[in-house]
């Protein structure tokens, strides 16, 4: 795969995403990885997790709503990198 042709402005698998919880302003940084590589303590979340599913395909500045077991949460994407 030619990484120079990957759109790094959108969240994809292996993207490093900095997000802000719109309710409490907490900022978090996650890397979106395949399920077999997920490790929450290391900041690696599974592509099939609710947060990753909401983030994928979105860009810096977007606000996404995550359906979590505790209810809905809104996050703003602060930065996307590879």
MOPAC internal coordinates of N, CA, C and O (Angstrom, degrees):
PM7 1SCF
backbone

  N    0.0000 0     0.00 0     0.00 0    0    0    0
  C    1.4506 1     0.00 0     0.00 0    1    0    0
  C    1.5266 1   108.65 1     0.00 0    2    1    0
  O    1.2310 1   120.58 1   -46.37 1    3    2    1
  N    1.3097 1   116.51 1   133.63 1    3    2    1
  C    1.4600 1   121.79 1   178.68 1    5    3    2
  C    1.5234 1   108.65 1   -87.02 1    6    5    3
  O    1.2310 1   120.64 1   -76.73 1    7    6    5
  N    1.3434 1   116.38 1   103.27 1    7    6    5
  C    1.4609 1   120.62 1  -176.38 1    9    7    6
  C    1.5177 1   113.17 1   -64.00 1   10    9    7
  O    1.2310 1   119.93 1   159.59 1   11   10    9
  N    1.3413 1   117.74 1   -20.41 1   11   10    9
  C    1.4610 1   119.80 1   179.53 1   13   11   10
  C    1.5222 1   111.41 1   -69.89 1   14   13   11
  O    1.2310 1   120.22 1   163.70 1   15   14   13
  N    1.3174 1   117.19 1   -16.30 1   15   14   13
  C    1.4655 1   120.85 1  -179.70 1   17   15   14
  C    1.5359 1   112.36 1   -97.33 1   18   17   15
  O    1.2310 1   120.34 1   179.88 1   19   18   17
  N    1.3377 1   116.95 1    -0.12 1   19   18   17
  C    1.4635 1   120.62 1   179.69 1   21   19   18
  C    1.5262 1   109.18 1   -80.57 1   22   21   19
  O    1.2310 1   120.82 1   -46.24 1   23   22   21
  N    1.3183 1   116.04 1   133.76 1   23   22   21
  C    1.4668 1   121.68 1   178.28 1   25   23   22
  C    1.5283 1   108.14 1   -76.58 1   26   25   23
  O    1.2310 1   120.52 1   -80.80 1   27   26   25
  N    1.3291 1   116.61 1    99.20 1   27   26   25
  C    1.4648 1   120.10 1  -177.59 1   29   27   26
  C    1.5252 1   112.67 1   -79.52 1   30   29   27
  O    1.2310 1   119.83 1   176.34 1   31   30   29
  N    1.3223 1   117.92 1    -3.66 1   31   30   29
  C    1.4632 1   119.96 1   179.17 1   33   31   30
  C    1.5278 1   111.23 1   -79.27 1   34   33   31
  O    1.2310 1   120.18 1   163.64 1   35   34   33
  N    1.3318 1   117.27 1   -16.36 1   35   34   33
  C    1.4681 1   121.51 1   179.72 1   37   35   34
  C    1.5236 1   109.66 1  -108.95 1   38   37   35
  O    1.2310 1   121.27 1   -28.91 1   39   38   37
  N    1.3232 1   115.17 1   151.09 1   39   38   37
  C    1.4579 1   120.77 1   178.62 1   41   39   38
  C    1.5267 1   109.04 1   -75.45 1   42   41   39
  O    1.2310 1   121.11 1   -54.71 1   43   42   41
  N    1.3363 1   115.49 1   125.29 1   43   42   41
  C    1.4613 1   123.45 1   178.06 1   45   43   42
  C    1.5239 1   108.09 1  -134.44 1   46   45   43
  O    1.2310 1   120.28 1    -1.48 1   47   46   45
  N    1.3277 1   117.07 1   178.52 1   47   46   45
  C    1.4527 1   119.66 1   174.48 1   49   47   46
  C    1.5315 1   107.88 1   -62.62 1   50   49   47
  O    1.2310 1   120.30 1   -38.68 1   51   50   49
  N    1.2951 1   117.02 1   141.32 1   51   50   49
  C    1.4634 1   127.11 1  -175.29 1   53   51   50
  C    1.5251 1   113.47 1    71.83 1   54   53   51
  O    1.2310 1   119.86 1  -170.66 1   55   54   53
  N    1.3256 1   117.87 1     9.34 1   55   54   53
  C    1.4638 1   119.82 1   172.34 1   57   55   54
  C    1.5244 1   108.83 1   -75.43 1   58   57   55
  O    1.2310 1   121.16 1   -33.28 1   59   58   57
  N    1.3281 1   115.38 1   146.72 1   59   58   57
  C    1.4587 1   121.95 1   171.51 1   61   59   58
  C    1.5224 1   105.22 1  -101.48 1   62   61   59
  O    1.2310 1   120.71 1   -59.50 1   63   62   61
  N    1.3286 1   116.25 1   120.50 1   63   62   61
  C    1.4588 1   121.16 1  -171.24 1   65   63   62
  C    1.5239 1   110.18 1  -122.41 1   66   65   63
  O    1.2310 1   120.71 1   -54.43 1   67   66   65
  N    1.3309 1   116.25 1   125.57 1   67   66   65
  C    1.4665 1   121.41 1   173.96 1   69   67   66
  C    1.5220 1   106.64 1  -100.79 1   70   69   67
  O    1.2310 1   120.98 1   -55.66 1   71   70   69
  N    1.3274 1   115.72 1   124.34 1   71   70   69
  C    1.4627 1   120.46 1  -177.41 1   73   71   70
  C    1.5288 1   110.51 1  -127.22 1   74   73   71
  O    1.2310 1   121.41 1   -20.72 1   75   74   73
  N    1.3260 1   114.91 1   159.28 1   75   74   73
  C    1.4622 1   120.98 1   177.34 1   77   75   74
  C    1.5172 1   108.51 1  -125.56 1   78   77   75
  O    1.2310 1   121.16 1   -50.69 1   79   78   77
  N    1.3246 1   115.39 1   129.31 1   79   78   77
  C    1.4616 1   121.69 1   174.70 1   81   79   78
  C    1.5308 1   106.56 1   -71.87 1   82   81   79
  O    1.2310 1   120.25 1   -60.32 1   83   82   81
  N    1.3204 1   117.13 1   119.68 1   83   82   81
  C    1.4620 1   121.51 1  -175.08 1   85   83   82
  C    1.5318 1   112.02 1   -70.54 1   86   85   83
  O    1.2310 1   119.86 1   161.21 1   87   86   85
  N    1.3184 1   117.87 1   -18.79 1   87   86   85
  C    1.4651 1   120.70 1  -177.95 1   89   87   86
  C    1.5312 1   111.45 1   -81.82 1   90   89   87
  O    1.2310 1   120.36 1   135.73 1   91   90   89
  N    1.3497 1   116.93 1   -44.27 1   91   90   89
  C    1.4624 1   119.13 1  -175.46 1   93   91   90
  C    1.5339 1   113.56 1  -118.66 1   94   93   91
  O    1.2310 1   120.35 1  -175.72 1   95   94   93
  N    1.3383 1   116.94 1     4.28 1   95   94   93
  C    1.4701 1   123.91 1   179.41 1   97   95   94
  C    1.5292 1   114.29 1    63.31 1   98   97   95
  O    1.2310 1   119.81 1  -165.37 1   99   98   97
  N    1.3305 1   117.97 1    14.63 1   99   98   97
  C    1.4668 1   120.90 1   176.49 1  101   99   98
  C    1.5254 1   109.07 1   -69.06 1  102  101   99
  O    1.2310 1   120.65 1   -44.87 1  103  102  101
  N    1.3295 1   116.36 1   135.13 1  103  102  101
  C    1.4604 1   121.18 1   178.31 1  105  103  102
  C    1.5190 1   109.75 1  -106.48 1  106  105  103
  O    1.2310 1   121.00 1   -41.15 1  107  106  105
  N    1.3350 1   115.69 1   138.85 1  107  106  105
  C    1.4497 1   122.62 1  -178.98 1  109  107  106
  C    1.5205 1   108.80 1  -137.01 1  110  109  107
  O    1.2310 1   120.50 1   -28.79 1  111  110  109
  N    1.3228 1   116.65 1   151.21 1  111  110  109
  C    1.4568 1   121.29 1   174.86 1  113  111  110
  C    1.5216 1   108.07 1  -123.88 1  114  113  111
  O    1.2310 1   120.91 1   -51.62 1  115  114  113
  N    1.3231 1   115.87 1   128.38 1  115  114  113
  C    1.4548 1   121.69 1  -179.70 1  117  115  114
  C    1.5202 1   110.13 1  -129.70 1  118  117  115
  O    1.2310 1   121.09 1   -29.89 1  119  118  117
  N    1.3347 1   115.52 1   150.11 1  119  118  117
  C    1.4535 1   122.01 1   168.44 1  121  119  118
  C    1.5148 1   106.79 1  -106.75 1  122  121  119
  O    1.2310 1   120.15 1   -50.27 1  123  122  121
  N    1.3341 1   117.32 1   129.73 1  123  122  121
  C    1.4620 1   121.21 1  -179.65 1  125  123  122
  C    1.5217 1   108.49 1   -89.49 1  126  125  123
  O    1.2310 1   120.97 1   -58.96 1  127  126  125
  N    1.3278 1   115.75 1   121.04 1  127  126  125
  C    1.4700 1   122.01 1  -173.37 1  129  127  126
  C    1.5290 1   110.42 1  -131.36 1  130  129  127
  O    1.2310 1   120.22 1   -13.71 1  131  130  129
  N    1.3517 1   117.19 1   166.29 1  131  130  129
  C    1.4704 1   119.54 1   172.87 1  133  131  130
  C    1.5332 1   109.89 1   -61.82 1  134  133  131
  O    1.2310 1   120.81 1   -22.17 1  135  134  133
  N    1.3333 1   116.05 1   157.83 1  135  134  133
  C    1.4691 1   120.33 1  -178.19 1  137  135  134
  C    1.5161 1   112.51 1   -52.64 1  138  137  135
  O    1.2310 1   120.09 1   141.04 1  139  138  137
  N    1.3275 1   117.43 1   -38.96 1  139  138  137
  C    1.4611 1   121.49 1  -175.85 1  141  139  138
  C    1.5322 1   112.88 1   -66.98 1  142  141  139
  O    1.2310 1   120.04 1   163.94 1  143  142  141
  N    1.3372 1   117.52 1   -16.06 1  143  142  141
  C    1.4648 1   121.29 1  -178.77 1  145  143  142
  C    1.5212 1   113.09 1  -107.49 1  146  145  143
  O    1.2310 1   119.74 1   179.82 1  147  146  145
  N    1.3363 1   118.11 1    -0.18 1  147  146  145
  C    1.4610 1   119.89 1  -174.73 1  149  147  146
  C    1.5291 1   111.20 1   -66.44 1  150  149  147
  O    1.2310 1   121.48 1   -39.76 1  151  150  149
  N    1.3315 1   114.77 1   140.24 1  151  150  149
  C    1.4607 1   123.08 1  -179.93 1  153  151  150
  C    1.5232 1   106.68 1  -158.43 1  154  153  151
  O    1.2310 1   120.63 1   -85.71 1  155  154  153
  N    1.3327 1   116.40 1    94.29 1  155  154  153
  C    1.4569 1   120.90 1  -173.50 1  157  155  154
  C    1.5253 1   111.99 1   -58.42 1  158  157  155
  O    1.2310 1   120.13 1   141.57 1  159  158  157
  N    1.3272 1   117.35 1   -38.43 1  159  158  157
  C    1.4716 1   120.31 1  -179.89 1  161  159  158
  C    1.5278 1   111.42 1   -62.47 1  162  161  159
  O    1.2310 1   120.43 1   150.59 1  163  162  161
  N    1.3360 1   116.78 1   -29.41 1  163  162  161
  C    1.4656 1   121.53 1   178.71 1  165  163  162
  C    1.5295 1   111.65 1   -91.92 1  166  165  163
  O    1.2310 1   120.07 1  -175.81 1  167  166  165
  N    1.3429 1   117.46 1     4.19 1  167  166  165
  C    1.4580 1   120.81 1   179.13 1  169  167  166
  C    1.5137 1   114.11 1    78.97 1  170  169  167
  O    1.2310 1   120.56 1  -161.45 1  171  170  169
  N    1.3385 1   116.53 1    18.55 1  171  170  169
  C    1.4677 1   120.86 1  -179.93 1  173  171  170
  C    1.5198 1   108.64 1  -106.93 1  174  173  171
  O    1.2310 1   120.72 1   -65.01 1  175  174  173
  N    1.3342 1   116.22 1   114.99 1  175  174  173
  C    1.4667 1   119.78 1  -179.12 1  177  175  174
  C    1.5194 1   110.16 1  -109.07 1  178  177  175
  O    1.2310 1   121.71 1   -34.66 1  179  178  177
  N    1.3097 1   114.33 1   145.34 1  179  178  177
  C    1.4613 1   121.84 1  -178.45 1  181  179  178
  C    1.5199 1   111.08 1   -66.33 1  182  181  179
  O    1.2310 1   121.27 1   -38.61 1  183  182  181
  N    1.3247 1   115.17 1   141.39 1  183  182  181
  C    1.4590 1   122.02 1   177.28 1  185  183  182
  C    1.5300 1   110.96 1   -59.29 1  186  185  183
  O    1.2310 1   120.17 1   158.05 1  187  186  185
  N    1.3336 1   117.28 1   -21.95 1  187  186  185
  C    1.4688 1   120.54 1  -179.44 1  189  187  186
  C    1.5293 1   112.92 1   -94.09 1  190  189  187
  O    1.2310 1   119.77 1  -177.92 1  191  190  189
  N    1.3406 1   118.04 1     2.08 1  191  190  189
  C    1.4683 1   120.67 1   178.56 1  193  191  190
  C    1.5289 1   110.11 1   -72.49 1  194  193  191
  O    1.2310 1   120.01 1   -24.65 1  195  194  193
  N    1.3262 1   117.58 1   155.35 1  195  194  193
  C    1.4720 1   119.40 1   179.83 1  197  195  194
  C    1.5297 1   113.37 1   -57.13 1  198  197  195
  O    1.2310 1   119.88 1   139.63 1  199  198  197
  N    1.3316 1   117.83 1   -40.37 1  199  198  197
  C    1.4669 1   119.86 1  -179.51 1  201  199  198
  C    1.5289 1   110.32 1   -65.41 1  202  201  199
  O    1.2310 1   120.20 1   132.21 1  203  202  201
  N    1.3373 1   117.23 1   -47.79 1  203  202  201
  C    1.4646 1   120.30 1  -179.57 1  205  203  202
  C    1.5186 1   111.23 1   -61.64 1  206  205  203
  O    1.2310 1   120.26 1   137.04 1  207  206  205
  N    1.3273 1   117.10 1   -42.96 1  207  206  205
  C    1.4724 1   120.18 1   179.54 1  209  207  206
  C    1.5228 1   110.94 1   -58.51 1  210  209  207
  O    1.2310 1   120.35 1   141.35 1  211  210  209
  N    1.3325 1   116.94 1   -38.65 1  211  210  209
  C    1.4694 1   120.38 1  -179.86 1  213  211  210
  C    1.5336 1   111.40 1   -72.37 1  214  213  211
  O    1.2310 1   120.39 1   146.34 1  215  214  213
  N    1.3376 1   116.86 1   -33.66 1  215  214  213
  C    1.4657 1   120.55 1  -175.78 1  217  215  214
  C    1.5209 1   114.05 1   -78.85 1  218  217  215
  O    1.2310 1   120.18 1   144.52 1  219  218  217
  N    1.3326 1   117.26 1   -35.48 1  219  218  217
  C    1.4691 1   121.02 1  -173.63 1  221  219  218
  C    1.5293 1   111.22 1   -58.46 1  222  221  219
  O    1.2310 1   121.59 1   -48.67 1  223  222  221
  N    1.3331 1   114.56 1   131.33 1  223  222  221
  C    1.4570 1   121.58 1   178.86 1  225  223  222
  C    1.5169 1   113.80 1    90.98 1  226  225  223
  O    1.2310 1   120.31 1   171.19 1  227  226  225
  N    1.3300 1   117.01 1    -8.81 1  227  226  225
  C    1.4650 1   120.69 1   179.77 1  229  227  226
  C    1.5240 1   110.18 1   -97.28 1  230  229  227
  O    1.2310 1   120.37 1   -10.95 1  231  230  229
  N    1.3287 1   116.90 1   169.05 1  231  230  229
  C    1.4674 1   123.03 1  -174.02 1  233  231  230
  C    1.5189 1   111.28 1  -125.91 1  234  233  231
  O    1.2310 1   121.61 1   -10.47 1  235  234  233
  N    1.3340 1   114.53 1   169.53 1  235  234  233
  C    1.4615 1   122.19 1   176.45 1  237  235  234
  C    1.5262 1   109.79 1   -52.23 1  238  237  235
  O    1.2310 1   120.90 1   -46.87 1  239  238  237
  N    1.3323 1   115.89 1   133.13 1  239  238  237
  C    1.4608 1   121.12 1   179.60 1  241  239  238
  C    1.5188 1   113.48 1    96.24 1  242  241  239
  O    1.2310 1   120.18 1   158.58 1  243  242  241
  N    1.3311 1   117.26 1   -21.42 1  243  242  241
  C    1.4609 1   120.58 1   179.64 1  245  243  242
  C    1.5304 1   110.46 1   -69.61 1  246  245  243
  O    1.2310 1   120.87 1   -30.21 1  247  246  245
  N    1.3178 1   115.93 1   149.79 1  247  246  245
  C    1.4618 1   122.24 1   172.66 1  249  247  246
  C    1.5180 1   106.91 1  -111.51 1  250  249  247
  O    1.2310 1   120.72 1   -53.13 1  251  250  249
  N    1.3324 1   116.23 1   126.87 1  251  250  249
  C    1.4580 1   121.08 1  -178.85 1  253  251  250
  C    1.5239 1   109.39 1  -117.79 1  254  253  251
  O    1.2310 1   120.78 1   -29.22 1  255  254  253
  N    1.3197 1   116.12 1   150.78 1  255  254  253
  C    1.4522 1   122.20 1   176.95 1  257  255  254
  C    1.5189 1   108.20 1  -106.18 1  258  257  255
  O    1.2310 1   121.01 1   -51.90 1  259  258  257
  N    1.3152 1   115.68 1   128.10 1  259  258  257
  C    1.4581 1   122.12 1  -178.72 1  261  259  258
  C    1.5157 1   108.86 1  -107.63 1  262  261  259
  O    1.2310 1   121.31 1   -51.93 1  263  262  261
  N    1.3376 1   115.09 1   128.07 1  263  262  261
  C    1.4608 1   120.76 1   174.50 1  265  263  262
  C    1.5232 1   107.01 1   -89.77 1  266  265  263
  O    1.2310 1   120.50 1   -74.45 1  267  266  265
  N    1.3164 1   116.65 1   105.55 1  267  266  265
  C    1.4678 1   121.52 1  -178.88 1  269  267  266
  C    1.5218 1   108.95 1  -114.62 1  270  269  267
  O    1.2310 1   120.54 1   -16.27 1  271  270  269
  N    1.3265 1   116.57 1   163.73 1  271  270  269
  C    1.4698 1   118.98 1   178.58 1  273  271  270
  C    1.5348 1   112.83 1   -54.93 1  274  273  271
  O    1.2310 1   120.22 1   148.79 1  275  274  273
  N    1.3371 1   117.19 1   -31.21 1  275  274  273
  C    1.4659 1   120.87 1  -179.21 1  277  275  274
  C    1.5308 1   112.50 1   -83.10 1  278  277  275
  O    1.2310 1   120.00 1   179.82 1  279  278  277
  N    1.3321 1   117.60 1    -0.18 1  279  278  277
  C    1.4629 1   121.34 1  -178.63 1  281  279  278
  C    1.5212 1   110.48 1   121.65 1  282  281  279
  O    1.2310 1   120.40 1    13.38 1  283  282  281
  N    1.3204 1   116.84 1  -166.62 1  283  282  281
  C    1.4609 1   120.09 1  -178.68 1  285  283  282
  C    1.5211 1   110.76 1   -90.40 1  286  285  283
  O    1.2310 1   121.14 1   -36.57 1  287  286  285
  N    1.3248 1   115.42 1   143.43 1  287  286  285
  C    1.4577 1   121.89 1   177.36 1  289  287  286
  C    1.5207 1   108.25 1  -134.44 1  290  289  287
  O    1.2310 1   120.69 1   -37.39 1  291  290  289
  N    1.3259 1   116.29 1   142.61 1  291  290  289
  C    1.4582 1   121.48 1   177.59 1  293  291  290
  C    1.5194 1   109.58 1  -106.05 1  294  293  291
  O    1.2310 1   121.27 1   -45.48 1  295  294  293
  N    1.3339 1   115.17 1   134.52 1  295  294  293
  C    1.4576 1   121.94 1   178.77 1  297  295  294
  C    1.5251 1   108.98 1  -128.13 1  298  297  295
  O    1.2310 1   120.56 1   -40.08 1  299  298  297
  N    1.3286 1   116.54 1   139.92 1  299  298  297
  C    1.4536 1   121.56 1   171.81 1  301  299  298
  C    1.5212 1   107.92 1  -100.77 1  302  301  299
  O    1.2310 1   120.77 1   -44.54 1  303  302  301
  N    1.3369 1   116.13 1   135.46 1  303  302  301
  C    1.4561 1   121.29 1   177.31 1  305  303  302
  C    1.5262 1   107.72 1   -82.87 1  306  305  303
  O    1.2310 1   120.96 1   -64.94 1  307  306  305
  N    1.3349 1   115.78 1   115.06 1  307  306  305
  C    1.4654 1   121.37 1  -178.09 1  309  307  306
  C    1.5234 1   112.02 1   -88.90 1  310  309  307
  O    1.2310 1   120.35 1   147.23 1  311  310  309
  N    1.3361 1   116.93 1   -32.77 1  311  310  309
  C    1.4585 1   119.55 1  -178.23 1  313  311  310
  C    1.5183 1   109.76 1  -160.72 1  314  313  311
  O    1.2310 1   120.94 1   -31.94 1  315  314  313
  N    1.3378 1   115.81 1   148.06 1  315  314  313
  C    1.4622 1   122.72 1   177.06 1  317  315  314
  C    1.5219 1   106.44 1  -132.36 1  318  317  315
  O    1.2310 1   120.60 1   -50.76 1  319  318  317
  N    1.3369 1   116.46 1   129.24 1  319  318  317
  C    1.4623 1   120.08 1   176.58 1  321  319  318
  C    1.5213 1   108.40 1  -143.98 1  322  321  319
  O    1.2310 1   121.04 1    -2.48 1  323  322  321
  N    1.3562 1   115.62 1   177.52 1  323  322  321
  C    1.4766 1   120.77 1  -179.98 1  325  323  322
  C    1.4916 1   109.70 1  -115.76 1  326  325  323
  O    1.2310 1   120.10 1   180.00 1  327  326  325

